[in-house]
Every structure is written in C-alpha cells, then in structure tokens.
Amino acid sequence: MARLSSLFYVFMLLFQHIDGYKIVFMIHGVMGDSGSLEYLSDYIRQAHPGTEVHNMNLFPNYRSLERLWTQVKGFRTEIERLINNRTEEVHLLGYSQGGLVARGVVQSWDNHPFSSFISLSSPQAGQFGDGFLHLVFPGAVRDEAFRLFYSRFGQLTSVGNYWNDPREQAAYLKYSQFLAPLDNEVFSNSSKRYRRNLLRLQRLVLIGGPDDGVITPWQSSQFSYYDANLTVVDVHQRHGYRADDIGLKTLDKRGALRLHTYPGIHHTRWHHNITVIREAILPYLD
C-alpha cells in the first residue's frame, strides 16, 4: 500500500509538471514553411512532455513574400482561433523573418497573451546584405535595392518592409510601412500601444551569432545595427534603446531582455542546434 501511495504521489507530481507547460506558437521564415521548424517543435515536445506546440503553416514559400502587416493579421487570427478563448499565457517563437512577423503580432495586439517571445536569428533592426537579398531577389544589388524597396511597390513585399539601408535613412523613414513604425522611428496613432504591448512580455529573447551568413549585420538579430558608415552600433548605444522608444531599455532594466550569442552556426541551422535549443529556447518555455 505504501508503495502504491508513493507511485501515485510521483504520478501526480509528473502530471502537474506536464500540465504546467504553456502553449507554444511558432512562425517560420521567408521562403519556408512549417516543415522547417519540425525538428524544433518535436524536440520541445520530447523535452517538455505534454506541451501543446502549434507550428503554424500560414504564408508558406512564395506567400511569405506578402507584406508583413498582412502576415501579422493572418497569424494573429490563427493564434486567436487556436487559443479558443482560453485565458492562460502562451509563448511565441519566430525564426528569421518570422521573428519580425511575431514581433508585429505582439506589438499590435492589446492585452496579448504572450509570456516569452523568442526571436531566433531574426533581422529585428532590419536587413542590409547581398547574401540574404539574393535568396529572394537574385538580380538585386544591395547598394541599389533601396530604389526598389523604397517605393509603393517595394512596400508590398515582406523584404521591402524591413530593408533598412543605413545610407538612405530619409527614404527609409518616408516609405517604410512596417519596421520604422513598429520601432517608433516614425510616430503614429499606434506608437504608444506598440511600446505598451512589448512591455507586457515577461521575457524577450534575442538569439543570433557572427557566423549566421544571412542576417546582415548579424547583430540586427539583437537590435544592433549599422550607422551611415556601415559600422555596427551596439543596441545599448542606439537612439531607439537610449530613448526607450519601444521599451527595450525598460525590459533590460527589469531583466526581461535576454541576449544569446553563438558562433559557428549558419542561418539554416539555428533550429537544429541542440546547444541553442537547450540553453536559449527550452529554459524560457515554462
């Protein structure tokens, strides 16, 4: 009888532990689909048994080139459908371009349900590099791409929405319909809520590394970026952080801003790297 009681106690503890994991939502990157994140979603389920993981397959492949606000709206609608009026907190992970879509969901959703937002090698401060550009626009040249992206047509593409040419900032601020407003570099009626909603997060996790080979500069994955001389300015020295435009400084002060840097990992391998998953993802999926 004592042995049965002990087994029952262990079972109850295990059940409570399993039941405690929050739902995880995942958003894939540009020119990808949910299949690119299958390994990561399976690993999370194995490491945290009982976790409900939604590896969403909206806007796959070429549809991932649609404007980002369209994708934000679509993913938010899908998350709301899957939550189905449940009130508990959930986690959100976005890979590559999906990290920007995810941030758009967070910042535009008043009273959102997200606890941890994990940005996995995402160009959070923008993108300015040939390596990435040639993946989706093979004929484009980095130094001339602003002529395409900083136009009404260019802003109909996802890449144009976060193309941030450090030497063409006036045009960037004039034409950017996603990243500049989201970063409160261009103020709007939504500026206060963008900041307020980011500050609702318990943790903002930014993962990247110097051998990414796609995100340019790689430090954009942690909100650092080029100045006009193509020198990378650390996030803590950038105006947006120091002015606390979207709340990064406030998150940092309360220990909610977590930066993880790993060398030796190419952009296509982040979601397969065991060290990254164990050290920089699983600990935030409580």
Secondary structure, 3 states (H helix, E strand, C coil): CHHHHHHHHHHHHHHHHHHCCCEEEEECCCCCCHHHHHHHHHHHHHHCCCCCEEEECCCCHHHHHECHHHHHHHHHHHHHHHHCCCCCCEEEEEECHHHHHHHHHHHHCCCCCEEEEEEECCCCCCECCHHHHHHHCCCCCHHHHHHHHCCCCHHHEHHHHHECCCCCHHHHHHHCCCHHHHCCCCCCCCHHHHHHHHCCCCEEEEEECCCCCCCCCHHHHHCCEECCCCCEECHHHCHHHHCCCCCHHHHHHCCCEEEEECCCCCHHHHHHCHHHHHHHHHHHCC
